[in-house]
Amino acid sequence: MEHLDRLSTVFRGALGLAPDARVDALEYRSVPQWDSLAHMSLIAAIEEEFDVMIDTDDVLDMSSFAKAVALLEKHGAVVSG
Amino acid sequence: MPSSAAEPVEARVSLVTGSSRGIGNAVARRLALGGHTVVLHGRTYESAAAAASALTRDTGAKTDAVHGDVADPAAVADMMREIHRRHRRLDSLVVNAGIHAAAMIGMMGSETVERLFQVNAIGATHTLQSAASLLRRGVAPAVVFLSSVMATRGSTGQAVYGATKAAVLGLTRSAAKELGPAGIRVNAVAPGFVETDMLASLDEDGRAERVRATPLGRLAEPGDIAAAVAFLLSGDAGFITGQVLGVDGGVIL
C-alpha cells in the first residue's frame, strides 16, 4: 500500500490536485489539470520518485492511474496492494 | 555561504553521439579534458568501446561506452536505459551522430535520401526524446545539436543533407522553448567546411575552392567545433538557449 500511496501523492503533486483528491480512477484528460504539459511533469515526477526510466512508448500509453500502476510493476516497483 | 575550494565537485555526465571519430571524438576529448565523465557512442560496440578506452588512456578521464543505430528508436531507448542504470542522469548531451552524402538533385537514390533523414533528422529526434528524462535529472543540463552551414546557406549537391541539418535547427529551437522551463538549455553549432572523413574524398581543387570560400583562409579543425560545443555546454553559456552558433570561418558572409 505504501507504493500506491506514494504514487497517489505523486499524481496529486504533479497535477496540482487537492491533498485529499481521489486519483485511483483518474484518466488522462479526465480532469483539466491532466493535459499534455502536465503529463510530462507527471512522468518526470514518477521517474524521480520510483527511480525508473520510462520509454517514449510507455509515456504515450500511460493514460490512467491504473496504467501507471501497471507500468511501475513492469519496472519492478511493487505497487499492487 | 560560498563553497569551500576543497569541496569535491562531481563530474558532469556527458553523452556524445557519434563520437568514435571525427568531430564527435574531438568533442568527447575536449569534454574529457574539461573533467567530464564522457559516455562515448558508436554504431557498434567495438567502435564505441575502442574510442572510450583510447580516451581514458590519453586523458585519464572516466569514460563509458554505449552503442546502437540512432535511426532505430529501440536501440536509442536501450542506450538511454544503460546510461540510467550506470549514471542515473545526464548533464550534457551532444547530438552529433550523422552521415553525409552529396548528389545533384535527381541523382540521389531514394535509399540514400531516406537514410540521410533517418540518421541526421529522425535519429536526432529519437536521441533528444529518449534523453529528456535523464536530462531532467541533470545538473545545469544542456544539449548541443550538430547542424551545418548547409542548413541555412545550402550548396550545389547538398540539398538533401542540408535539409536534414535544417530539420535539426527546427528541433533545436522548439526544444529550447519547451525544455527551458525545466532548466534545460538547447543550442546548435553549425560548422562550415571541416577537416574530417567527410571532406577526405575531395581532390586538391575541391579543397582549395573551399578554403578560398572561407574568409579565415583554412578549413576548420574538429577541435574548432569542439571548443564551441564545450562553451555552449558550460556555465559561461548559462543564459544562452535556442541559438545557432556558426563555426565556419566566415563562410556565410
HADDOCK unambig.tbl for C-alpha pairs under 7 A between the chains (distance, minus, plus):
assign (segid A and resid 44 and name CA) (segid B and resid 133 and name CA) 6.44 0.50 0.50
assign (segid A and resid 53 and name CA) (segid B and resid 81 and name CA) 6.84 0.50 0.50
assign (segid A and resid 55 and name CA) (segid B and resid 77 and name CA) 6.61 0.50 0.50
assign (segid A and resid 55 and name CA) (segid B and resid 130 and name CA) 6.95 0.50 0.50
assign (segid A and resid 56 and name CA) (segid B and resid 130 and name CA) 6.68 0.50 0.50
